[in-house]
């Protein structure tokens, strides 16, 4: 591992400090590209306007016309946390704005697969819908949209994924309206907005359209900011890049949660996870609430997650949150076994003291398809290689198919790599899609070896030695005066995440003592600039030398009512 210290533009850091930003935060923000204090303004007025999102105005008119005619709307959601929160935002928001006949449908991961398929369109029609609205899916659903249209429904696609390609050309579904910042005609600055964010923007556009039509004359205009906790949760959980607009959406959601302004379902999820809503952080979204909602889509039925976010009954929310917590525990158990098997398979690919292949593809007949993405992420983190993990499909009649989920490293665009594999080996990939850092695909089991070799060939062509070397970006040494619990609290209150990394410091420390706890974590007694401090390295068991350069995050530990700073070790340069 190579520990790298981020550059801090001195003028930017100075300008931020002069504007009253905490000196440490000024350094951290400047290192992440923030040049002036106004960029840190997270007020709602600073959000990009809905008018900038191509198709949002057309979507608003379509929804307003449908509502005025008393027609039925059905939302088709995805089965992850982004899809669940987008569905909840859509249902709650449309009802707030006066829609009387709104329902939803979420595909089953195993039986239905991803996105709006023709059978899903037929089920929506059978339910009596006039307008089908996709959230967090639909942009690649060419056949599903065509089937919905053939059945006489209107279709509104809201999505943030990349469109499908055919012979190098973008292929869009024949929907009545498409709202997606990543479609060719859209100049919306926040290309990284999550699916839940896209739906929130459609609702803002709809409110403006209804205002123009005189819908709210003589009455209080509905407030959509109550939906921001859901938007924040889905945005962080989907691991989209936290650009300035996404950071504002997340900051606004966090503020409301800390003030107790959230749906009862979110409050119940905080309790089930043992986290404090009044001190909510982006960590809670990404590692506590998000996984519990995602677990429903992985192992059970995402309807449980969506209903938890929709209900206004506290007892029902608590019941659903506990169910989701139990499913998540089951998911962790399944994942642990799969990860061990996957690691053994990955180790078998590498001779002792040799480098791993440039890309990893693993299949085991006993793997569960709902957890392959998590396992791929763990293997990718451990080996620093683009990784796909496959499981046999459990869908009736498709037992010969493998469903794979991939995670990538910087410099290797996973969706584009799959596109190249598909071009070089026609017919090997039955379906594929995704982003730069995460993608999915389906192939026949007999073609697994072809896929593995083809993926590794692309990786050999695209990745050089520097890219294949794990690099941990850090913020350099931590000044001793900031090794305080109040500084920990200050850092935790800020919005950190993908593309705007949480502060990680690095410097040489003295290891006074070390011991294993729980058989898989290294507990440390350290001296940092001559002063004692505790440390913990989760998931690491190998002993450290007496002096070592560590990369670490700041955290606070409480023992017998006393809070103390501790270092959460992320890596070491040995």
Buried (B, 14 or more C-beta within 10 A) or exposed (E): BEBBBBEBEEEBBEBBBEEEBBEBBBBBBBBBEBBEBEBBEBEEEEBBEBEBBBBBBBBBBBBBBBBEEEBBBBBBBBBBBBBBBBBBBBBBBBBBBBBEBBEBBBBBBBEBBBBBBBBBBBBBBEEEBBBBBBBBBBBBBBBBBBBBBEBEBBBBBBBBBBBBBEEEEBEBBEBBBBBBBBBEEBEBBBBBBBBBBBBBBBBBBBBBBBEEEEBBEEEEEBEBBBBBBBBBBBBBBBBBBBBBBBBBBBBBBBBBBBEEEBBBBBBBBBBBBEBEBEEBBBBBBBBBBBBBBBBBBBBBBBBBBBBBBBBEEEEBBBBBBBBBBBBBEBBEEBBEBBBEBBBEBBEEBEEEEEEBBBBBBBBBEEBBBBBBBBBBBBBBBBBBBBBBBBBBBBBEEBEEBBBBBBBBBEEBBBBBBBBBBBEEBEEBBBBBBBBBBBBBBBBBBEBBEBBBBBBBBBBEEBBEEEBBEBBBBBBBEBEEEBBBBEBBEBBBBBBBBBBBBBBBBBBEBBBEEBEEEEEEBBBBBBEBBEEEBBBBBEEBEEEBEEEBBBBBBBBBBEEEEEBBBBBBBBBBBE
